[in-house]
Amino acid sequence: MCCKLYDVPAVPKKAGAWCGHFGMGRGCLIYDSRPDLCREFLCLWMQDPGLPEGWKPETSKMVATSSPQTGFVHIRCDPASPTVWRRNPYYDFIKNWSRQLLERRSHLLVFVGEQAHLILPDQDVPLGRMSPDTNFTVTRSFAGGRVSYEVKIEA
Ligand code: SF4
């Protein structure tokens, strides 16, 4: 999946299209000379033993990473399966994951192409096309015995 979902300028390839060096069922056909970006890339499924087997990207059609800039979790979906994140068991896991991240003042974002959703325990907020300049704030409030969240997007 990472050979499809990400830009790799050194190849070059664009996000959303299979790399020309990828062989279905065979993997990278230039493995020994693959670009540094590919060599250094590690998704969270490879790093985090807490992610269930079903999150293996070739099964889930999603790749989860931790943003080096923010530490937020980014889940990128295969554009051929754009609604996979809304299906269980993934959706319940994603909601629970977002709840745990919020406790650490972090967030979970789901991307389908360039369109992002911010996942909160009580809502999924469409952020539209995310750019490095897109900022958002999340305010948590407690009223009537329940927690709610307000999101403000600043483009
Ligand atoms: S060069 Fe190899 S590892 Fe890198 S994206 Fe292409 S197929 Fe994948």
Boltz pocket constraint, residues with backbone or C-beta under 6 A from the ligand:
constraints:
  - pocket:
      binder: B
      contacts: [[A, 2], [A, 3], [A, 4], [A, 8], [A, 11], [A, 19], [A, 20], [A, 21], [A, 22], [A, 23], [A, 27], [A, 28], [A, 29], [A, 30], [A, 31], [A, 34], [A, 35], [A, 38]]
      max_distance: 6.0
